[in-house]
């Protein structure tokens, strides 16, 4: 209460807030450091690290704060850092620029799934209360000259401190920065501030870049008079190792097991979150070269197929298409006005029941329909499926995963896989009715999910340190009898057991519709044709 009752110099306010931010918001970071550097043998270094981070943050704040901006800046840092602290400490989530983009594109329903009493506690204790103290603080008025002198003085002091500590513990800092690079993602607030800046820069580069149309030479070369109908189910957060088709101990694919499907057991995703993976999947760029600025500003495979004369329709029960469907027909199924199957939330199967109508309306054309599922989106896995799929029990019936046992979390997640199995089986059942067409179903998930392995939950880790659970995704193919005659099934089964990536989607979709273009790479097409 001293800040409220007594006047305080702006420099002292900055120092107090810096100490608070470093001391209370970096549990995940210092836990990682202590695991990497034994506490008893490296106590001086670990203490120096706290001072080192305090010096960096203070340097930053003294450089940007003045009498007009000090309170807004400090309050913003306190509020946002409290949320970052919550997600980092409870889920092991790292906030990088891709995660910032993902959060910015998250809709209200998905955001509400993340709200919990524990999150409110973090916000109130570590964000709101200190922000109130900062807001009510009575700052001593000083002249501009005096303020500049004070800021420069502290800038010099902390710069010298930073350099001195770095030199004294140079070997330890070299090891920290080179051998334990992943820890930097949990430095709060410095890393998320950097990530916001990088995300804004990426968004600026994306929105100011001219759109480039590619695949202008594309044309369909029909090999048969029969219409081609492909339904692509775009999965959400589905791990390959949770499919019983891939050897999982539980029978999570009881319906698909009755169908003649091909499951790709070693498929890797382009990214670890929807906002990055989905545009990357449909882009001609591969995982190594993809970036939003270039990828989002050029035609994707759906644009090319649509231009070649195929009717392409995107049905969405997720947040949105992340820009992929901006130039094709797009229909949102998040509302009961469109989706006929809604209870606590609108269900993925509501998209399936309307497929027949879209096929009838486009009977003269080859048709590609994308079903963008809500799938297994966490942390509220228990919400993702109707009650009749609540087979594995007991389940985690809260979005606060740290309040549930591993068994409960895994049961709820596996129930979402059962529901996805049902969705795919319903698509296949519908396509079987259209015996006159060349029918195929293609399933591919956008990314995986951590379910407590190594203390991590959810997804979104930077790709270069992401665990396999977040990148090893499920993918399934099914062909109707007419289509199957064109496929070398034995060769396809061999391919399904080899390592594959999202890079194949672009070329596989072109191949499914016999789209000829110089962009098509047969070697990246998952399907070997006769």
Buried (B, 14 or more C-beta within 10 A) or exposed (E): EEBEEEEBBBBEBBBBBBBBBBEBBBBBBBBBBEEBBEEEEBEEBBEBBBBBBBBBBBBBBBEEBEEEEBBEBBBBBBBBBBBBBBBBBBBBBBBBBBBBBBBEBBEEBBEEBBEBEBBEEBBEEBBBEBBBBBEEBEBEEBEEEEBEEBBEEBBEBBBEBBEBBBEEBEEBBEBBEEEBEBBBBBBBBBBBBBBBEBBBEBBEBBEEBEEEEBBEEBEBEEEEEBBBBBBBBBBBBBBBBBBBBBEBEBEBBEBBBEBEBBBBBBBBBBBBBBBBBBBBBBBBBBBEEBBBBBBBBBBBBBBBBBBBBBBBBBBBBBBBBBBBBBBBBBBBBBEEEBBBBBEEBBBBBBBBBBBEEBBEEBEEBBBBBBBBBBBBBBBBBBBBBBEEBBBBEEBBBBBBBBBBEEEBBBBBBBBBBBBBBBBBBBBBEBBEEBEEBBBBBBBBBBBBBBBBBEEBBBBBBBBEEBBEBBBBBBBBBBBBEBBBEBBEBEEBEEBBEEEBBBBBBBBBBBBBBBBEBEBBBEEBBBBBBE
